[in-house]
Amino acid sequence: MCQPKGHESGFNSVRHYSILEYARFRWFKASVVLCAIATLAYVWHDPAPRPYGGTPLGYTLGTIGALLILWLLWYGVRKRHYSSGDTVQGWLSAHVYLGTALVFIVTLHTGFKLGWNVHTLAYVLMVLVVASGFYGVFAYMRVPRVMTANLGDHTLDAMVLRIADIDREMREKALSLPDILFALVDRSVKGTRLGGGFRRLMSGHDPRCPNALAVREWSRVASSLKGEAAFLSKEVYGLLLQKDQMLARARRDLRYQAILELWLYVHVPLAFMLLAALVVHIVSVFIYW
């Protein structure tokens, strides 16, 4: 059967581009051009004295760097008001590439002269902000995919509700089992926790999880059961295993969420520290230079 012209590949022709590829690498090309112009100006500059922050070229590169810093900080506020997904992607692409170019331009602004002063502090903070931004780009390009693969068609809330259903079912069944087995189930129901401290969240598992303990101990304790009790024990054990798998997926999801949020707790405070250091740097230059 013939297909209409221009539809030979159907939906398979659709390709999703990352922020780094936005508009055929528009902002990558712009950043390369900006860095190339800055490099040519630095090389062309009169070698006596060599370019540094106090020369006309140094002031020019410093002004460009300061404007880039202010724009990049403004983006963090402005992006909350975007309604178009394409606009967000474009501005985020610019944020990444221009932030990378910023390090190059400011390094030329310093003339590779660093010391123990507020000017170097501003430079170091800028590098840390950009480095934490790189981590954020990596996290947001990779983690959402593994989060989707981990949860499948479920949500974390749905999994928590399913775990609660499993708890009720296996507790009812365990009432007919020996007390030692019921105690394992009871501890699993009452003692299982999701989340916790930073270390537990980032590890993605709970080494003291009572459900994992019940899974490990069940076969040994229930090995002597016969008849109906043995059959019921297998059912409860199957529910424990099902709960254990769902807990593992839920804890991985919480870990992925923590990874996504972690960089903001570093990136945003560093950005404000950079802004403060930049103000001190500029004011001190005008006062003392």
ZIDA-V562364 format. One record per residue. RES is the residue in one letter. D_FIRST is the distance of its C-alpha to the first C-alpha in Angstrom with 1 decimal. Layout:
BEGIN
res-><RES:RES>
d_first-><D_FIRST:D_FIRST>
END
This chain:
BEGIN
res-><M:C:Q:P:K:G:H:E:S:G:F:N:S:V:R:H:Y:S:I:L:E:Y:A:R:F:R:W:F:K:A:S:V:V:L:C:A:I:A:T:L:A:Y:V:W:H:D:P:A:P:R:P:Y:G:G:T:P:L:G:Y:T:L:G:T:I:G:A:L:L:I:L:W:L:L:W:Y:G:V:R:K:R:H:Y:S:S:G:D:T:V:Q:G:W:L:S:A:H:V:Y:L:G:T:A:L:V:F:I:V:T:L:H:T:G:F:K:L:G:W:N:V:H:T:L:A:Y:V:L:M:V:L:V:V:A:S:G:F:Y:G:V:F:A:Y:M:R:V:P:R:V:M:T:A:N:L:G:D:H:T:L:D:A:M:V:L:R:I:A:D:I:D:R:E:M:R:E:K:A:L:S:L:P:D:I:L:F:A:L:V:D:R:S:V:K:G:T:R:L:G:G:G:F:R:R:L:M:S:G:H:D:P:R:C:P:N:A:L:A:V:R:E:W:S:R:V:A:S:S:L:K:G:E:A:A:F:L:S:K:E:V:Y:G:L:L:L:Q:K:D:Q:M:L:A:R:A:R:R:D:L:R:Y:Q:A:I:L:E:L:W:L:Y:V:H:V:P:L:A:F:M:L:L:A:A:L:V:V:H:I:V:S:V:F:I:Y:W>
d_first-><0.0:3.8:6.5:9.9:12.5:14.8:12.7:11.3:13.7:14.0:17.3:18.0:19.1:21.9:25.2:28.5:31.5:35.0:38.0:39.1:36.0:36.1:35.3:34.9:38.3:40.1:43.1:43.4:43.7:46.2:48.3:48.4:49.6:52.2:53.5:53.5:55.6:58.0:58.4:59.2:61.7:63.3:63.6:64.9:67.4:71.1:72.0:75.4:74.9:71.5:69.0:69.6:69.4:72.6:71.6:69.8:66.6:67.2:67.5:64.4:62.3:63.9:63.1:59.4:59.4:61.1:58.7:55.8:57.4:58.0:54.4:53.0:55.4:54.4:50.7:51.5:52.8:50.4:47.2:48.1:47.6:44.1:41.5:38.4:36.9:36.0:39.7:40.9:38.8:40.0:43.6:43.5:42.1:45.0:47.4:46.5:46.7:49.6:51.5:51.1:52.3:55.2:56.7:56.6:58.2:60.9:61.8:62.5:64.4:66.7:67.4:67.0:70.3:70.3:73.2:74.5:74.2:72.1:70.0:68.8:68.3:65.9:64.1:63.8:62.6:59.9:58.7:58.7:56.7:54.1:54.1:53.6:50.7:49.0:49.4:47.9:44.8:44.4:44.9:42.4:39.7:40.1:41.7:39.3:36.6:38.9:40.1:36.7:36.2:39.7:39.4:35.7:35.1:38.8:41.3:44.8:46.3:44.1:45.2:48.9:48.6:47.1:50.0:52.4:50.9:51.3:54.8:55.7:54.1:55.8:59.1:59.2:58.5:61.0:63.8:64.1:64.3:67.5:68.9:68.0:64.3:64.4:66.1:63.2:60.7:63.0:63.3:59.6:59.1:62.0:61.9:58.2:57.6:54.7:55.4:58.9:60.5:58.9:59.2:57.7:54.7:54.0:54.4:51.8:54.0:57.3:59.6:61.7:59.0:60.6:57.3:56.8:60.5:59.8:56.8:59.1:62.1:60.4:60.0:63.6:65.1:63.1:63.4:66.3:64.7:64.2:62.5:61.2:62.3:60.3:57.1:57.6:58.4:55.0:53.3:55.2:54.6:50.8:51.1:53.2:50.5:47.8:50.0:50.8:47.1:46.5:49.7:48.5:45.3:47.2:49.7:47.1:45.6:49.1:49.6:46.5:47.6:51.1:49.6:47.8:51.0:53.4:52.7:53.4:56.8:57.5:55.5:56.8:60.5:60.4:58.9:61.8:64.3:62.9:63.3:66.9:67.6:66.1:68.4:71.4:70.4:70.1:73.3:75.3:74.2:75.4:78.7:79.7:78.0>
END
